[in-house]
Amino acid sequence: MTRTVSFLKLQDRIPKSKLPQGGNMAVNKPTGDNARKGAVKKRSQTKTTLGGASAFTKRDKASGEFMGVKKPSKGKKAAKKFKGVRLEKKVAKKKQAKKR
């Protein structure tokens, strides 16, 4: 029969002077939790209209291929952005006219 000791019981056994400031033990982050750290660098998104409602379209940076669309949920007029994907800068019409 194996005996397990919970985290709280183990913390009570260690003297407070041996613990880091705050009296809490260090805990490593879970591995394989499928969480993204930082921004998605190889993609961008742009705001588009889809059936009169605003939507966001994700695009591959290297090939320019459209990858996915976030549509607004039923009864709403706007969709939410893709998380961690940068927005493309829109070029103003006046700037385009000056360049020509």
N, C-alpha and C positions, 0 to 999 in steps of 0.2 A: 504494500500500500504506500503510495507516494503522498507526500504532504506538500501542499502549496501554500506559499505565504503571499498575501495580497500586498499591493504597493503601499497601502496606508500602514499596515502593520510593520513593514520593513522600514518605512520612514520613521516610525516611532522608536525603533530600536537604535537608530543612528543618532548620536548626540547632536544638538543644534549647532554646536561649535564646529562640527565637521562638515555641515551643509553649507552651500554657497549662500550669499545674501538672499534674504527673503524666506529662508528655511525650506525651499523646495528642491527636490532632487532633479537632476538633468534628465530629460527624456528625449530620445532620438525621434526624428520624424518618421512616420511610417513609410516603408519602401513599397513601391508598386501600387501606390494609391491612385495612380493615373491622374495626378494633378499637374497642371502646367505652371511652371515658374517663369514669369516674364512674358514678353510679347511674342506673337507669332511673326517671324521675320519674313517668311517667303510668301505672304499673302497680304492683300489689301481689300477694302470693301468700299462700295459706293452706294449712295442713296438713289433709289430708282422708284418709279411708280408702277404699280401692278393693279390694273383694274380700278384706277382712281384712288387707290390707297398707297401710302408710302411703304417701300420694302427695302431691304438691304441685300446687295448681291456681292458675294465673295469671289475674288479673282486671284488666280495664280500670278505671282510677280514675274516669273521667268517667261512663261509662254503666253500670258495674257488671257488664258482660257478661264471662262466663268465656271466656278466650282459648285456654288450652291446659292439658294435664295431663302431669306427668312421672310415669310409672309406674315401679315398681321393676323392675329387670332380673330375668330368670329365676333362680329359686333364692334371691332376696333378699327380705327383708321390708320394706325401706324404700327410698324413692327419694331421689335427690339434689335439692337446691334449685335453682331457677332462679338463674343468676348475676346479681348486681347488682340484683335485684328485692327490694324491702323486704317484710318479713313483716308481716301484719296483726296488730294487737294483739287478743288475745282478751279479752272482757269476762267478768269473774268472775261466777258465778251469784249470789253474795251481794250484789254491787253492783246487779245487775238487780233482785233482790227488794226491796232498800231503796228503789229509785227508784219502784216501783209502789205 
